[in-house]
């Protein structure tokens, strides 16, 4: 899967999660806590995916140089 597709998929999931939280019948403070937690989780997932993509690219470059 291409990196842009992965990022777009994660961004879409994050937007959907935030909208779901905002539309839920909770108090404002609870909603803000949930949005913050969801955003932090999504940021962590994006960082992990980018790190994995970087490692894959570095491995591909190393393999290409060896040939």
mmJSON file of the N, C-alpha and C atoms, coordinates in Angstrom:
{"data_MODEL":{"atom_site":{
"group_PDB":["ATOM","ATOM","ATOM","ATOM","ATOM","ATOM","ATOM","ATOM","ATOM","ATOM","ATOM","ATOM","ATOM","ATOM","ATOM","ATOM","ATOM","ATOM","ATOM","ATOM","ATOM","ATOM","ATOM","ATOM","ATOM","ATOM","ATOM","ATOM","ATOM","ATOM","ATOM","ATOM","ATOM","ATOM","ATOM","ATOM","ATOM","ATOM","ATOM","ATOM","ATOM","ATOM","ATOM","ATOM","ATOM","ATOM","ATOM","ATOM","ATOM","ATOM","ATOM","ATOM","ATOM","ATOM","ATOM","ATOM","ATOM","ATOM","ATOM","ATOM","ATOM","ATOM","ATOM","ATOM","ATOM","ATOM","ATOM","ATOM","ATOM","ATOM","ATOM","ATOM","ATOM","ATOM","ATOM","ATOM","ATOM","ATOM","ATOM","ATOM","ATOM","ATOM","ATOM","ATOM","ATOM","ATOM","ATOM","ATOM","ATOM","ATOM","ATOM","ATOM","ATOM","ATOM","ATOM","ATOM","ATOM","ATOM","ATOM","ATOM","ATOM","ATOM","ATOM","ATOM","ATOM","ATOM","ATOM","ATOM","ATOM","ATOM","ATOM","ATOM","ATOM","ATOM","ATOM","ATOM","ATOM","ATOM","ATOM","ATOM","ATOM","ATOM","ATOM","ATOM","ATOM","ATOM","ATOM","ATOM","ATOM","ATOM","ATOM","ATOM","ATOM","ATOM","ATOM","ATOM","ATOM","ATOM","ATOM","ATOM","ATOM","ATOM","ATOM","ATOM","ATOM","ATOM","ATOM","ATOM","ATOM","ATOM","ATOM","ATOM","ATOM","ATOM","ATOM","ATOM","ATOM","ATOM","ATOM","ATOM","ATOM","ATOM","ATOM","ATOM","ATOM","ATOM","ATOM","ATOM","ATOM","ATOM","ATOM","ATOM","ATOM","ATOM","ATOM","ATOM","ATOM","ATOM","ATOM","ATOM","ATOM","ATOM","ATOM","ATOM","ATOM","ATOM","ATOM","ATOM","ATOM","ATOM","ATOM","ATOM","ATOM","ATOM","ATOM","ATOM","ATOM","ATOM","ATOM","ATOM","ATOM"],
"id":[1,2,3,4,5,6,7,8,9,10,11,12,13,14,15,16,17,18,19,20,21,22,23,24,25,26,27,28,29,30,31,32,33,34,35,36,37,38,39,40,41,42,43,44,45,46,47,48,49,50,51,52,53,54,55,56,57,58,59,60,61,62,63,64,65,66,67,68,69,70,71,72,73,74,75,76,77,78,79,80,81,82,83,84,85,86,87,88,89,90,91,92,93,94,95,96,97,98,99,100,101,102,103,104,105,106,107,108,109,110,111,112,113,114,115,116,117,118,119,120,121,122,123,124,125,126,127,128,129,130,131,132,133,134,135,136,137,138,139,140,141,142,143,144,145,146,147,148,149,150,151,152,153,154,155,156,157,158,159,160,161,162,163,164,165,166,167,168,169,170,171,172,173,174,175,176,177,178,179,180,181,182,183,184,185,186,187,188,189,190,191,192,193,194,195,196,197,198,199,200,201],
"type_symbol":["N","C","C","N","C","C","N","C","C","N","C","C","N","C","C","N","C","C","N","C","C","N","C","C","N","C","C","N","C","C","N","C","C","N","C","C","N","C","C","N","C","C","N","C","C","N","C","C","N","C","C","N","C","C","N","C","C","N","C","C","N","C","C","N","C","C","N","C","C","N","C","C","N","C","C","N","C","C","N","C","C","N","C","C","N","C","C","N","C","C","N","C","C","N","C","C","N","C","C","N","C","C","N","C","C","N","C","C","N","C","C","N","C","C","N","C","C","N","C","C","N","C","C","N","C","C","N","C","C","N","C","C","N","C","C","N","C","C","N","C","C","N","C","C","N","C","C","N","C","C","N","C","C","N","C","C","N","C","C","N","C","C","N","C","C","N","C","C","N","C","C","N","C","C","N","C","C","N","C","C","N","C","C","N","C","C","N","C","C","N","C","C","N","C","C","N","C","C","N","C","C"],
"label_atom_id":["N","CA","C","N","CA","C","N","CA","C","N","CA","C","N","CA","C","N","CA","C","N","CA","C","N","CA","C","N","CA","C","N","CA","C","N","CA","C","N","CA","C","N","CA","C","N","CA","C","N","CA","C","N","CA","C","N","CA","C","N","CA","C","N","CA","C","N","CA","C","N","CA","C","N","CA","C","N","CA","C","N","CA","C","N","CA","C","N","CA","C","N","CA","C","N","CA","C","N","CA","C","N","CA","C","N","CA","C","N","CA","C","N","CA","C","N","CA","C","N","CA","C","N","CA","C","N","CA","C","N","CA","C","N","CA","C","N","CA","C","N","CA","C","N","CA","C","N","CA","C","N","CA","C","N","CA","C","N","CA","C","N","CA","C","N","CA","C","N","CA","C","N","CA","C","N","CA","C","N","CA","C","N","CA","C","N","CA","C","N","CA","C","N","CA","C","N","CA","C","N","CA","C","N","CA","C","N","CA","C","N","CA","C","N","CA","C","N","CA","C","N","CA","C","N","CA","C","N","CA","C","N","CA","C"],
"label_alt_id":[null,null,null,null,null,null,null,null,null,null,null,null,null,null,null,null,null,null,null,null,null,null,null,null,null,null,null,null,null,null,null,null,null,null,null,null,null,null,null,null,null,null,null,null,null,null,null,null,null,null,null,null,null,null,null,null,null,null,null,null,null,null,null,null,null,null,null,null,null,null,null,null,null,null,null,null,null,null,null,null,null,null,null,null,null,null,null,null,null,null,null,null,null,null,null,null,null,null,null,null,null,null,null,null,null,null,null,null,null,null,null,null,null,null,null,null,null,null,null,null,null,null,null,null,null,null,null,null,null,null,null,null,null,null,null,null,null,null,null,null,null,null,null,null,null,null,null,null,null,null,null,null,null,null,null,null,null,null,null,null,null,null,null,null,null,null,null,null,null,null,null,null,null,null,null,null,null,null,null,null,null,null,null,null,null,null,null,null,null,null,null,null,null,null,null,null,null,null,null,null,null],
"label_comp_id":["UNK","UNK","UNK","UNK","UNK","UNK","UNK","UNK","UNK","UNK","UNK","UNK","UNK","UNK","UNK","UNK","UNK","UNK","UNK","UNK","UNK","UNK","UNK","UNK","UNK","UNK","UNK","UNK","UNK","UNK","UNK","UNK","UNK","UNK","UNK","UNK","UNK","UNK","UNK","UNK","UNK","UNK","UNK","UNK","UNK","UNK","UNK","UNK","UNK","UNK","UNK","UNK","UNK","UNK","UNK","UNK","UNK","UNK","UNK","UNK","UNK","UNK","UNK","UNK","UNK","UNK","UNK","UNK","UNK","UNK","UNK","UNK","UNK","UNK","UNK","UNK","UNK","UNK","UNK","UNK","UNK","UNK","UNK","UNK","UNK","UNK","UNK","UNK","UNK","UNK","UNK","UNK","UNK","UNK","UNK","UNK","UNK","UNK","UNK","UNK","UNK","UNK","UNK","UNK","UNK","UNK","UNK","UNK","UNK","UNK","UNK","UNK","UNK","UNK","UNK","UNK","UNK","UNK","UNK","UNK","UNK","UNK","UNK","UNK","UNK","UNK","UNK","UNK","UNK","UNK","UNK","UNK","UNK","UNK","UNK","UNK","UNK","UNK","UNK","UNK","UNK","UNK","UNK","UNK","UNK","UNK","UNK","UNK","UNK","UNK","UNK","UNK","UNK","UNK","UNK","UNK","UNK","UNK","UNK","UNK","UNK","UNK","UNK","UNK","UNK","UNK","UNK","UNK","UNK","UNK","UNK","UNK","UNK","UNK","UNK","UNK","UNK","UNK","UNK","UNK","UNK","UNK","UNK","UNK","UNK","UNK","UNK","UNK","UNK","UNK","UNK","UNK","UNK","UNK","UNK","UNK","UNK","UNK","UNK","UNK","UNK"],
"label_asym_id":["A","A","A","A","A","A","A","A","A","A","A","A","A","A","A","A","A","A","A","A","A","A","A","A","A","A","A","A","A","A","A","A","A","A","A","A","A","A","A","A","A","A","A","A","A","A","A","A","A","A","A","A","A","A","A","A","A","A","A","A","A","A","A","A","A","A","A","A","A","A","A","A","A","A","A","A","A","A","A","A","A","A","A","A","A","A","A","A","A","A","A","A","A","A","A","A","A","A","A","A","A","A","A","A","A","A","A","A","A","A","A","A","A","A","A","A","A","A","A","A","A","A","A","A","A","A","A","A","A","A","A","A","A","A","A","A","A","A","A","A","A","A","A","A","A","A","A","A","A","A","A","A","A","A","A","A","A","A","A","A","A","A","A","A","A","A","A","A","A","A","A","A","A","A","A","A","A","A","A","A","A","A","A","A","A","A","A","A","A","A","A","A","A","A","A","A","A","A","A","A","A"],
"label_entity_id":["1","1","1","1","1","1","1","1","1","1","1","1","1","1","1","1","1","1","1","1","1","1","1","1","1","1","1","1","1","1","1","1","1","1","1","1","1","1","1","1","1","1","1","1","1","1","1","1","1","1","1","1","1","1","1","1","1","1","1","1","1","1","1","1","1","1","1","1","1","1","1","1","1","1","1","1","1","1","1","1","1","1","1","1","1","1","1","1","1","1","1","1","1","1","1","1","1","1","1","1","1","1","1","1","1","1","1","1","1","1","1","1","1","1","1","1","1","1","1","1","1","1","1","1","1","1","1","1","1","1","1","1","1","1","1","1","1","1","1","1","1","1","1","1","1","1","1","1","1","1","1","1","1","1","1","1","1","1","1","1","1","1","1","1","1","1","1","1","1","1","1","1","1","1","1","1","1","1","1","1","1","1","1","1","1","1","1","1","1","1","1","1","1","1","1","1","1","1","1","1","1"],
"label_seq_id":[1,1,1,2,2,2,3,3,3,4,4,4,5,5,5,6,6,6,7,7,7,8,8,8,9,9,9,10,10,10,11,11,11,12,12,12,13,13,13,14,14,14,15,15,15,16,16,16,17,17,17,18,18,18,19,19,19,20,20,20,21,21,21,22,22,22,23,23,23,24,24,24,25,25,25,26,26,26,27,27,27,28,28,28,29,29,29,30,30,30,31,31,31,32,32,32,33,33,33,34,34,34,35,35,35,36,36,36,37,37,37,38,38,38,39,39,39,40,40,40,41,41,41,42,42,42,43,43,43,44,44,44,45,45,45,46,46,46,47,47,47,48,48,48,49,49,49,50,50,50,51,51,51,52,52,52,53,53,53,54,54,54,55,55,55,56,56,56,57,57,57,58,58,58,59,59,59,60,60,60,61,61,61,62,62,62,63,63,63,64,64,64,65,65,65,66,66,66,67,67,67],
"pdbx_PDB_ins_code":[null,null,null,null,null,null,null,null,null,null,null,null,null,null,null,null,null,null,null,null,null,null,null,null,null,null,null,null,null,null,null,null,null,null,null,null,null,null,null,null,null,null,null,null,null,null,null,null,null,null,null,null,null,null,null,null,null,null,null,null,null,null,null,null,null,null,null,null,null,null,null,null,null,null,null,null,null,null,null,null,null,null,null,null,null,null,null,null,null,null,null,null,null,null,null,null,null,null,null,null,null,null,null,null,null,null,null,null,null,null,null,null,null,null,null,null,null,null,null,null,null,null,null,null,null,null,null,null,null,null,null,null,null,null,null,null,null,null,null,null,null,null,null,null,null,null,null,null,null,null,null,null,null,null,null,null,null,null,null,null,null,null,null,null,null,null,null,null,null,null,null,null,null,null,null,null,null,null,null,null,null,null,null,null,null,null,null,null,null,null,null,null,null,null,null,null,null,null,null,null,null],
"Cartn_x":[0.845,0.0,0.892,0.544,1.356,1.192,2.221,2.217,1.085,0.765,-0.331,-1.668,-1.841,-3.085,-3.224,-2.133,-2.151,-2.477,-1.823,-2.062,-3.499,-3.997,-5.382,-6.363,-6.088,-6.955,-6.977,-5.806,-5.739,-6.402,-6.208,-6.83,-8.353,-8.856,-10.298,-10.863,-10.121,-10.559,-10.577,-9.573,-9.506,-10.672,-10.955,-12.069,-13.383,-13.576,-14.796,-14.928,-13.824,-13.847,-14.17,-13.551,-13.801,-15.25,-15.769,-17.177,-18.112,-17.806,-18.629,-18.629,-17.47,-17.367,-18.12,-17.957,-18.598,-20.118,-20.617,-22.067,-22.69,-21.855,-22.369,-22.909,-23.92,-24.533,-23.751,-22.569,-21.756,-21.607,-21.124,-20.812,-19.626,-19.492,-18.418,-17.034,-16.842,-15.531,-15.183,-16.149,-15.928,-15.631,-16.359,-16.13,-14.731,-14.296,-12.959,-11.884,-12.089,-11.129,-11.061,-12.229,-12.267,-11.612,-11.869,-11.261,-9.743,-9.281,-7.84,-7.21,-7.833,-7.311,-7.289,-8.365,-8.442,-7.37,-7.189,-6.172,-4.773,-4.506,-3.203,-2.965,-3.99,-3.879,-3.608,-4.308,-4.119,-2.726,-2.251,-0.901,0.125,-0.062,0.851,0.831,-0.355,-0.469,0.202,0.004,0.624,2.146,2.655,4.098,4.651,3.932,4.37,4.391,3.333,3.266,4.389,4.639,5.703,7.066,7.254,8.509,8.703,7.64,7.71,8.0,7.351,7.597,9.049,9.569,10.944,11.91,11.665,12.52,12.473,11.28,11.137,11.912,11.8,12.508,14.021,14.501,15.931,16.422,15.634,16.001,16.041,15.084,15.071,16.291,16.681,17.847,19.107,19.22,20.368,20.452,19.315,19.289,19.685,19.242,19.583,21.073,21.652,23.076,23.931,23.448,24.2,24.239,23.264,23.196,24.104],
"Cartn_y":[-1.171,0.0,1.235,2.2,3.413,4.252,5.015,5.802,6.826,7.422,8.41,7.748,6.534,5.808,5.5,5.075,4.767,6.015,7.114,8.362,8.834,8.735,9.145,8.26,6.98,6.059,6.394,6.638,6.992,8.338,9.294,10.606,10.483,9.683,9.468,8.811,7.838,7.167,8.15,9.018,9.998,10.983,11.458,12.4,11.732,10.496,9.771,9.577,9.247,9.05,10.347,11.428,12.73,13.151,12.986,13.343,12.493,11.215,10.343,10.783,11.183,11.654,12.969,13.877,15.185,15.081,14.116,13.977,13.128,12.506,11.692,12.603,12.138,12.971,12.957,13.572,13.684,15.158,15.372,16.732,17.229,18.538,19.143,18.717,18.683,18.307,16.865,15.978,14.568,14.428,15.158,15.107,15.595,16.676,17.196,16.19,15.508,14.485,13.349,12.944,11.863,12.281,13.519,14.019,14.064,14.551,14.633,13.246,12.297,10.918,10.318,10.506,9.975,10.604,11.912,12.606,12.092,11.91,11.405,9.997,9.159,7.793,7.803,8.656,8.744,9.25,10.226,10.745,9.636,8.86,7.756,6.731,6.429,5.465,5.989,7.27,7.866,7.845,8.204,8.175,6.766,5.779,4.389,3.966,4.309,3.954,4.639,5.914,6.635,6.044,5.643,5.011,3.696,2.902,1.64,1.878,2.877,3.199,3.647,4.437,4.903,3.721,2.784,1.599,0.782,0.616,-0.138,0.537,1.843,2.578,2.45,2.553,2.428,1.03,0.008,-1.365,-1.533,-0.936,-1.017,-0.338,0.797,1.512,0.662,0.076,-0.761,-1.952,-2.579,-3.72,-3.288,-2.118,-1.613,-1.313,-0.797,-0.477,-1.73,-2.81,-4.059,-4.729,-4.437,-5.077,-4.474],
"Cartn_z":[0.0,0.0,0.0,-0.787,-0.862,0.393,0.707,1.932,1.962,0.827,0.799,1.098,0.625,0.876,2.359,2.972,4.403,5.205,4.875,5.601,5.404,4.182,3.916,4.681,4.741,5.477,6.964,7.535,8.952,9.23,8.339,8.517,8.46,7.532,7.436,8.686,9.202,10.433,11.603,11.66,12.74,12.66,11.469,11.291,11.691,11.268,11.628,13.125,13.771,15.224,15.953,15.517,16.163,15.966,14.766,14.531,15.384,15.491,16.329,17.776,18.262,19.65,19.833,18.876,19.003,18.933,18.203,18.063,19.167,19.993,21.098,22.202,22.908,23.958,25.274,25.274,26.485,26.861,28.07,28.491,27.678,27.551,26.776,27.227,28.537,29.071,28.716,28.825,28.469,26.982,26.175,24.721,24.374,25.011,24.747,25.142,26.262,26.69,25.664,25.175,24.189,22.878,22.457,21.224,21.381,22.516,22.763,22.74,23.407,23.445,22.047,21.296,19.933,19.053,19.177,18.378,18.728,20.011,20.423,19.893,19.95,19.427,17.926,17.206,15.752,15.406,16.153,15.921,16.145,17.195,17.464,16.332,15.815,14.718,13.454,13.163,11.975,12.112,13.295,13.52,13.33,13.844,13.705,12.236,11.504,10.08,9.305,9.586,8.892,9.211,10.456,10.846,10.097,9.99,9.256,7.781,7.193,5.787,5.576,6.496,6.402,6.444,7.373,7.477,6.191,5.639,4.396,3.262,3.155,2.106,2.281,3.525,3.788,3.411,3.741,3.388,1.871,1.173,-0.285,-0.891,-0.315,-0.819,-0.577,0.598,0.914,-0.037,-0.318,-1.235,-2.644,-3.059,-4.382,-4.495,-3.429,-3.44,-3.481,-2.885,-2.867,-4.238,-5.055,-6.377,-7.378],
"occupancy":[1.0,1.0,1.0,1.0,1.0,1.0,1.0,1.0,1.0,1.0,1.0,1.0,1.0,1.0,1.0,1.0,1.0,1.0,1.0,1.0,1.0,1.0,1.0,1.0,1.0,1.0,1.0,1.0,1.0,1.0,1.0,1.0,1.0,1.0,1.0,1.0,1.0,1.0,1.0,1.0,1.0,1.0,1.0,1.0,1.0,1.0,1.0,1.0,1.0,1.0,1.0,1.0,1.0,1.0,1.0,1.0,1.0,1.0,1.0,1.0,1.0,1.0,1.0,1.0,1.0,1.0,1.0,1.0,1.0,1.0,1.0,1.0,1.0,1.0,1.0,1.0,1.0,1.0,1.0,1.0,1.0,1.0,1.0,1.0,1.0,1.0,1.0,1.0,1.0,1.0,1.0,1.0,1.0,1.0,1.0,1.0,1.0,1.0,1.0,1.0,1.0,1.0,1.0,1.0,1.0,1.0,1.0,1.0,1.0,1.0,1.0,1.0,1.0,1.0,1.0,1.0,1.0,1.0,1.0,1.0,1.0,1.0,1.0,1.0,1.0,1.0,1.0,1.0,1.0,1.0,1.0,1.0,1.0,1.0,1.0,1.0,1.0,1.0,1.0,1.0,1.0,1.0,1.0,1.0,1.0,1.0,1.0,1.0,1.0,1.0,1.0,1.0,1.0,1.0,1.0,1.0,1.0,1.0,1.0,1.0,1.0,1.0,1.0,1.0,1.0,1.0,1.0,1.0,1.0,1.0,1.0,1.0,1.0,1.0,1.0,1.0,1.0,1.0,1.0,1.0,1.0,1.0,1.0,1.0,1.0,1.0,1.0,1.0,1.0,1.0,1.0,1.0,1.0,1.0,1.0,1.0,1.0,1.0,1.0,1.0,1.0],
"B_iso_or_equiv":[0.0,0.0,0.0,0.0,0.0,0.0,0.0,0.0,0.0,0.0,0.0,0.0,0.0,0.0,0.0,0.0,0.0,0.0,0.0,0.0,0.0,0.0,0.0,0.0,0.0,0.0,0.0,0.0,0.0,0.0,0.0,0.0,0.0,0.0,0.0,0.0,0.0,0.0,0.0,0.0,0.0,0.0,0.0,0.0,0.0,0.0,0.0,0.0,0.0,0.0,0.0,0.0,0.0,0.0,0.0,0.0,0.0,0.0,0.0,0.0,0.0,0.0,0.0,0.0,0.0,0.0,0.0,0.0,0.0,0.0,0.0,0.0,0.0,0.0,0.0,0.0,0.0,0.0,0.0,0.0,0.0,0.0,0.0,0.0,0.0,0.0,0.0,0.0,0.0,0.0,0.0,0.0,0.0,0.0,0.0,0.0,0.0,0.0,0.0,0.0,0.0,0.0,0.0,0.0,0.0,0.0,0.0,0.0,0.0,0.0,0.0,0.0,0.0,0.0,0.0,0.0,0.0,0.0,0.0,0.0,0.0,0.0,0.0,0.0,0.0,0.0,0.0,0.0,0.0,0.0,0.0,0.0,0.0,0.0,0.0,0.0,0.0,0.0,0.0,0.0,0.0,0.0,0.0,0.0,0.0,0.0,0.0,0.0,0.0,0.0,0.0,0.0,0.0,0.0,0.0,0.0,0.0,0.0,0.0,0.0,0.0,0.0,0.0,0.0,0.0,0.0,0.0,0.0,0.0,0.0,0.0,0.0,0.0,0.0,0.0,0.0,0.0,0.0,0.0,0.0,0.0,0.0,0.0,0.0,0.0,0.0,0.0,0.0,0.0,0.0,0.0,0.0,0.0,0.0,0.0,0.0,0.0,0.0,0.0,0.0,0.0],
"pdbx_formal_charge":[null,null,null,null,null,null,null,null,null,null,null,null,null,null,null,null,null,null,null,null,null,null,null,null,null,null,null,null,null,null,null,null,null,null,null,null,null,null,null,null,null,null,null,null,null,null,null,null,null,null,null,null,null,null,null,null,null,null,null,null,null,null,null,null,null,null,null,null,null,null,null,null,null,null,null,null,null,null,null,null,null,null,null,null,null,null,null,null,null,null,null,null,null,null,null,null,null,null,null,null,null,null,null,null,null,null,null,null,null,null,null,null,null,null,null,null,null,null,null,null,null,null,null,null,null,null,null,null,null,null,null,null,null,null,null,null,null,null,null,null,null,null,null,null,null,null,null,null,null,null,null,null,null,null,null,null,null,null,null,null,null,null,null,null,null,null,null,null,null,null,null,null,null,null,null,null,null,null,null,null,null,null,null,null,null,null,null,null,null,null,null,null,null,null,null,null,null,null,null,null,null],
"auth_seq_id":[1,1,1,2,2,2,3,3,3,4,4,4,5,5,5,6,6,6,7,7,7,8,8,8,9,9,9,10,10,10,11,11,11,12,12,12,13,13,13,14,14,14,15,15,15,16,16,16,17,17,17,18,18,18,19,19,19,20,20,20,21,21,21,22,22,22,23,23,23,24,24,24,25,25,25,26,26,26,27,27,27,28,28,28,29,29,29,30,30,30,31,31,31,32,32,32,33,33,33,34,34,34,35,35,35,36,36,36,37,37,37,38,38,38,39,39,39,40,40,40,41,41,41,42,42,42,43,43,43,44,44,44,45,45,45,46,46,46,47,47,47,48,48,48,49,49,49,50,50,50,51,51,51,52,52,52,53,53,53,54,54,54,55,55,55,56,56,56,57,57,57,58,58,58,59,59,59,60,60,60,61,61,61,62,62,62,63,63,63,64,64,64,65,65,65,66,66,66,67,67,67],
"auth_comp_id":["UNK","UNK","UNK","UNK","UNK","UNK","UNK","UNK","UNK","UNK","UNK","UNK","UNK","UNK","UNK","UNK","UNK","UNK","UNK","UNK","UNK","UNK","UNK","UNK","UNK","UNK","UNK","UNK","UNK","UNK","UNK","UNK","UNK","UNK","UNK","UNK","UNK","UNK","UNK","UNK","UNK","UNK","UNK","UNK","UNK","UNK","UNK","UNK","UNK","UNK","UNK","UNK","UNK","UNK","UNK","UNK","UNK","UNK","UNK","UNK","UNK","UNK","UNK","UNK","UNK","UNK","UNK","UNK","UNK","UNK","UNK","UNK","UNK","UNK","UNK","UNK","UNK","UNK","UNK","UNK","UNK","UNK","UNK","UNK","UNK","UNK","UNK","UNK","UNK","UNK","UNK","UNK","UNK","UNK","UNK","UNK","UNK","UNK","UNK","UNK","UNK","UNK","UNK","UNK","UNK","UNK","UNK","UNK","UNK","UNK","UNK","UNK","UNK","UNK","UNK","UNK","UNK","UNK","UNK","UNK","UNK","UNK","UNK","UNK","UNK","UNK","UNK","UNK","UNK","UNK","UNK","UNK","UNK","UNK","UNK","UNK","UNK","UNK","UNK","UNK","UNK","UNK","UNK","UNK","UNK","UNK","UNK","UNK","UNK","UNK","UNK","UNK","UNK","UNK","UNK","UNK","UNK","UNK","UNK","UNK","UNK","UNK","UNK","UNK","UNK","UNK","UNK","UNK","UNK","UNK","UNK","UNK","UNK","UNK","UNK","UNK","UNK","UNK","UNK","UNK","UNK","UNK","UNK","UNK","UNK","UNK","UNK","UNK","UNK","UNK","UNK","UNK","UNK","UNK","UNK","UNK","UNK","UNK","UNK","UNK","UNK"],
"auth_asym_id":["A","A","A","A","A","A","A","A","A","A","A","A","A","A","A","A","A","A","A","A","A","A","A","A","A","A","A","A","A","A","A","A","A","A","A","A","A","A","A","A","A","A","A","A","A","A","A","A","A","A","A","A","A","A","A","A","A","A","A","A","A","A","A","A","A","A","A","A","A","A","A","A","A","A","A","A","A","A","A","A","A","A","A","A","A","A","A","A","A","A","A","A","A","A","A","A","A","A","A","A","A","A","A","A","A","A","A","A","A","A","A","A","A","A","A","A","A","A","A","A","A","A","A","A","A","A","A","A","A","A","A","A","A","A","A","A","A","A","A","A","A","A","A","A","A","A","A","A","A","A","A","A","A","A","A","A","A","A","A","A","A","A","A","A","A","A","A","A","A","A","A","A","A","A","A","A","A","A","A","A","A","A","A","A","A","A","A","A","A","A","A","A","A","A","A","A","A","A","A","A","A"],
"auth_atom_id":["N","CA","C","N","CA","C","N","CA","C","N","CA","C","N","CA","C","N","CA","C","N","CA","C","N","CA","C","N","CA","C","N","CA","C","N","CA","C","N","CA","C","N","CA","C","N","CA","C","N","CA","C","N","CA","C","N","CA","C","N","CA","C","N","CA","C","N","CA","C","N","CA","C","N","CA","C","N","CA","C","N","CA","C","N","CA","C","N","CA","C","N","CA","C","N","CA","C","N","CA","C","N","CA","C","N","CA","C","N","CA","C","N","CA","C","N","CA","C","N","CA","C","N","CA","C","N","CA","C","N","CA","C","N","CA","C","N","CA","C","N","CA","C","N","CA","C","N","CA","C","N","CA","C","N","CA","C","N","CA","C","N","CA","C","N","CA","C","N","CA","C","N","CA","C","N","CA","C","N","CA","C","N","CA","C","N","CA","C","N","CA","C","N","CA","C","N","CA","C","N","CA","C","N","CA","C","N","CA","C","N","CA","C","N","CA","C","N","CA","C","N","CA","C","N","CA","C","N","CA","C","N","CA","C"],
"pdbx_PDB_model_num":[1,1,1,1,1,1,1,1,1,1,1,1,1,1,1,1,1,1,1,1,1,1,1,1,1,1,1,1,1,1,1,1,1,1,1,1,1,1,1,1,1,1,1,1,1,1,1,1,1,1,1,1,1,1,1,1,1,1,1,1,1,1,1,1,1,1,1,1,1,1,1,1,1,1,1,1,1,1,1,1,1,1,1,1,1,1,1,1,1,1,1,1,1,1,1,1,1,1,1,1,1,1,1,1,1,1,1,1,1,1,1,1,1,1,1,1,1,1,1,1,1,1,1,1,1,1,1,1,1,1,1,1,1,1,1,1,1,1,1,1,1,1,1,1,1,1,1,1,1,1,1,1,1,1,1,1,1,1,1,1,1,1,1,1,1,1,1,1,1,1,1,1,1,1,1,1,1,1,1,1,1,1,1,1,1,1,1,1,1,1,1,1,1,1,1,1,1,1,1,1,1]
}}}
